[in-house]
Amino acid sequence: MFAVKIDAAARQNSVTVEYAKTMEDAMLKARSLPSVILIDLNHNKLDVLELIKAYKADDDLKKVSLLGFISHVDGERKQAAVDAGCDSVVPRSAFSVNLPKILKRHSTAL
């Protein structure tokens, strides 16, 4: 569901979006140094907390902004993501509503 919204907002803002399904793929794709990496903190097939730590441990990748989105009721995981190094964490509802603005802001950072 969120991929459809992300794709639509990306098209609207002429932004290229890539998706990663494995930790290795996520690290490889991050090497292009995007202006932002969007992370579904409720992703059930990736250890997103380890992924955030890996990004922040890498001298080049730690410069990339990490924006996580999460269920508003999952305060514990939200705090864990911040503690791991996620730059910003927003509830899914706010992410969905503000996605076009988020992408526009980061597309001008290129």
C-alpha contacts under 8 A as a table, 3 or more apart, distances in Angstrom:
res1	aa1	res2	aa2	distance
1	M	4	V	5.49
1	M	5	K	6.77
2	F	5	K	5.04
2	F	6	I	5.97
2	F	96	S	7.85
3	A	6	I	5.00
3	A	7	D	5.94
4	V	7	D	5.15
4	V	8	A	6.17
5	K	8	A	5.17
5	K	9	A	6.16
5	K	96	S	7.38
6	I	9	A	5.21
6	I	10	A	5.98
6	I	17	V	7.96
6	I	99	L	7.22
7	D	10	A	5.01
7	D	11	R	6.18
7	D	17	V	7.05
8	A	11	R	5.22
8	A	12	Q	6.22
9	A	12	Q	4.99
9	A	13	N	6.28
9	A	99	L	6.62
9	A	100	P	5.16
9	A	103	L	7.31
10	A	13	N	5.15
10	A	14	S	5.80
10	A	15	V	4.71
10	A	16	T	6.39
10	A	17	V	6.72
10	A	100	P	7.43
10	A	103	L	6.77
11	R	14	S	4.94
11	R	15	V	6.17
11	R	16	T	7.70
12	Q	15	V	7.80
12	Q	100	P	7.60
13	N	100	P	7.15
13	N	103	L	6.81
13	N	104	K	5.91
13	N	107	S	7.60
15	V	103	L	7.28
15	V	107	S	6.52
18	E	29	K	7.78
19	Y	26	A	7.78
20	A	23	M	7.56
20	A	25	D	5.49
20	A	26	A	4.99
20	A	29	K	7.58
21	K	25	D	6.63
21	K	26	A	7.12
21	K	45	K	7.63
21	K	46	L	7.32
22	T	25	D	5.14
22	T	26	A	6.14
22	T	45	K	7.93
22	T	46	L	6.49
23	M	26	A	5.05
23	M	27	M	6.18
23	M	46	L	6.73
23	M	47	D	7.88
23	M	51	L	6.52
24	E	27	M	5.21
24	E	28	L	6.11
25	D	28	L	5.04
25	D	29	K	6.04
26	A	29	K	5.27
26	A	30	A	6.11
27	M	30	A	5.15
27	M	31	R	6.64
27	M	55	Y	7.37
28	L	31	R	5.40
28	L	32	S	7.95
29	K	32	S	6.05
30	A	33	L	5.40
30	A	34	P	6.57
30	A	37	I	7.81
30	A	61	L	6.88
31	R	60	D	7.98
31	R	61	L	7.04
33	L	60	D	7.90
33	L	61	L	6.75
33	L	64	V	6.44
34	P	37	I	6.83
34	P	64	V	6.66
35	S	64	V	5.96
35	S	65	S	6.41
35	S	106	H	5.86
35	S	107	S	7.27
35	S	109	A	6.49
35	S	110	L	6.40
36	V	64	V	5.91
36	V	65	S	4.73
36	V	66	L	5.83
36	V	67	L	6.97
36	V	106	H	6.54
37	I	64	V	7.12
37	I	65	S	6.24
37	I	66	L	4.95
37	I	67	L	6.13
38	L	66	L	6.17
38	L	67	L	4.98
38	L	68	G	5.76
38	L	69	F	7.54
39	I	48	V	7.52
39	I	66	L	7.14
39	I	67	L	6.10
39	I	68	G	4.52
39	I	69	F	6.30
40	D	43	H	5.38
40	D	48	V	7.88
40	D	68	G	5.83
40	D	69	F	5.29
40	D	70	I	6.36
41	L	48	V	6.21
41	L	49	L	7.93
41	L	68	G	5.91
41	L	69	F	5.84
41	L	70	I	5.33
41	L	77	R	7.65
41	L	78	K	7.76
41	L	81	A	7.60
42	N	69	F	7.97
42	N	70	I	5.97
42	N	71	S	7.35
43	H	46	L	6.07
43	H	47	D	7.81
43	H	48	V	7.12
44	N	47	D	7.63
46	L	51	L	7.91
47	D	50	E	5.47
47	D	51	L	6.30
48	V	51	L	4.77
48	V	52	I	6.09
49	L	52	I	5.16
49	L	53	K	6.31
49	L	80	A	7.33
49	L	81	A	5.93
49	L	84	A	6.17
50	E	53	K	5.02
50	E	54	A	6.08
50	E	84	A	7.76
51	L	54	A	5.00
51	L	55	Y	6.22
52	I	55	Y	5.14
52	I	56	K	6.25
52	I	66	L	7.87
52	I	81	A	7.47
52	I	84	A	6.13
52	I	85	G	6.22
52	I	86	C	6.28
53	K	56	K	5.15
53	K	57	A	6.01
53	K	84	A	5.46
53	K	85	G	6.39
54	A	57	A	5.07
54	A	58	D	6.42
55	Y	58	D	5.48
55	Y	61	L	5.35
55	Y	62	K	5.54
56	K	59	D	7.42
56	K	61	L	6.46
56	K	62	K	4.22
56	K	63	K	7.89
56	K	85	G	6.44
57	A	61	L	7.84
57	A	62	K	6.57
58	D	61	L	5.28
58	D	62	K	5.72
59	D	62	K	5.71
59	D	63	K	7.57
60	D	63	K	6.15
60	D	64	V	7.95
61	L	64	V	5.47
62	K	65	S	7.74
65	S	87	D	6.23
66	L	86	C	5.35
66	L	87	D	5.20
66	L	88	S	6.52
67	L	86	C	6.49
67	L	87	D	6.07
67	L	88	S	4.88
67	L	89	V	5.80
67	L	90	V	7.69
68	G	81	A	7.81
68	G	86	C	6.73
68	G	87	D	7.94
68	G	88	S	6.13
68	G	89	V	4.56
68	G	90	V	6.36
69	F	89	V	5.55
69	F	90	V	4.94
69	F	91	P	5.50
69	F	92	R	5.34
69	F	95	F	6.40
70	I	74	D	7.05
70	I	78	K	7.06
70	I	89	V	7.27
70	I	90	V	6.43
70	I	91	P	5.02
70	I	92	R	5.21
71	S	74	D	5.60
71	S	91	P	5.56
71	S	92	R	5.59
72	H	75	G	6.95
72	H	90	V	7.96
72	H	91	P	4.84
72	H	92	R	6.82
72	H	93	S	7.91
74	D	77	R	5.62
74	D	78	K	6.30
75	G	78	K	4.95
75	G	79	Q	6.22
76	E	79	Q	5.27
76	E	80	A	6.27
77	R	80	A	4.87
77	R	81	A	6.14
78	K	81	A	5.19
78	K	82	V	6.41
78	K	89	V	6.66
79	Q	82	V	5.08
79	Q	83	D	6.05
80	A	83	D	4.97
80	A	84	A	6.06
81	A	84	A	4.99
81	A	85	G	6.41
81	A	86	C	5.47
81	A	89	V	7.68
82	V	85	G	5.16
82	V	86	C	4.80
82	V	87	D	6.74
82	V	88	S	7.22
82	V	89	V	7.25
83	D	86	C	7.28
86	C	89	V	6.98
90	V	94	A	6.35
90	V	95	F	6.12
91	P	94	A	5.40
91	P	95	F	6.15
92	R	95	F	4.91
92	R	96	S	5.97
93	S	96	S	5.19
93	S	97	V	6.27
94	A	97	V	5.15
94	A	98	N	5.87
95	F	98	N	5.25
95	F	99	L	5.47
96	S	99	L	5.33
97	V	100	P	7.74
98	N	101	K	5.36
98	N	102	I	6.09
99	L	102	I	4.93
99	L	103	L	6.11
100	P	103	L	5.29
100	P	104	K	6.05
101	K	104	K	5.03
101	K	105	R	6.00
102	I	105	R	5.25
102	I	106	H	6.29
103	L	106	H	5.15
103	L	107	S	5.85
104	K	107	S	5.03
104	K	108	T	6.40
105	R	108	T	5.56
105	R	109	A	6.77
106	H	109	A	5.01
106	H	110	L	7.08
107	S	110	L	5.69
